[in-house]
Amino acid sequence: MIVSMGVILLFLVLAGVFSRGKGAWLISGYNTMPKSEKEKYDEVALCHFMAKFMLALAVCWIPITLYTINYQKIFIITGIAAFCLVIAIGLIYANTGNRFKK
């Protein structure tokens, strides 16, 4: 249970960092771009999206934490399904439509 609470806390801390428009160096694809390529992107908008994404992942982790308390399979199934769904939707949203380009 402590590990699950730690995961939720980690996602919430990351959401807080990203919501301030900071921490773009933590975004894997963005931090490996050359500086000339990074200038084409709106870093603040990207960080705000990542803040919402991290918050959604934290919420999805709550049923997984509840599973560690009372061991009902519905919690783990719901949590993992929601977690995977949020990741899939987030990846599709972030990588289509040039949303973060200036």
N, C-alpha and C positions, 0 to 999 in steps of 0.2 A: 504494500500500500504506500509506503514511503517513496518508493521509486516512481509509482504512478503519479503521486502528488508532485514529485520533483519534475516530471515531464510536463505536467500542466503549468507549473510555475515557470519552467523554462520557456514554454510557448508564450505565456503572458509577459514575461520580461522582454522577449524578442518583439512582441507586439508593441510594447511600450517604446522600445528603441526605434522601431520602424515608424511608429506614429508621429514621432518628432522629425521625421525626414532624415534621420541619421541611420548609420549601419548598412549603407549600400555595399560596403566591402564584404558583408556577410552573404550577399546574394551571389551564388556560385557563377552563373553565366556572365553576370555583370562585372564581377571583379576581375575576370580574366581577359576582358576586352582591352584593346589598346586605347589610350587616352583619346585619340581622334574618333574612335567609334563610340566611346562613352559620351562624348559631347552631343551626339545625335539623340540621346535619350533624356527624358525628364526624370531625373533622379528622385525628386520629391514625390512625384506621382507613383513611381515604382515602389518606393518605400511605403507609401500609404496603402497601396494594394497588398504588399507583403504583411503589413500590420493587420489588415482585415483577414488575410489568409491564416496568419498565426493564431489569431483569436478564434477563428472557426475550427482550427485543429485542436485548440485547447478545449473547446466545447465538446468536440467529438471524443476527446479522451476521457471525459467525465464518466460515461457508462463503463469504460474499461476499468476505471478506478472503483466504481461500484461493484464490479465483478469480484474484485479482491476482497470486498467486505462480506458478500453473501453468496458467492459462487453460483449464481444462476446464469445459465448459458445465454439467455436472451440479452444480458448486458454486454457480454463480450462480442456476440454476433452483431448487435446493433452498433456498438462502438467501432469495431473494425470496418464494418460496411460503410458507416458514415465517414470514417477517416479516409478510406479509399475513394469514396465518392467526392469528398471535398478536394482531395489531391487531384483527381482526374479533372474536375471542373475548373479548378484553379490553373492547372497547366494549360488546358485548352483556352481559357480566357486570356491568360498572359501571353500566349504565343500566337494568337490570331488577331488580326485587325490593326496591327501597329499602334496599339493603345498608348504606349509609353514613349513614342517618338515625339520629338519637338516639332 
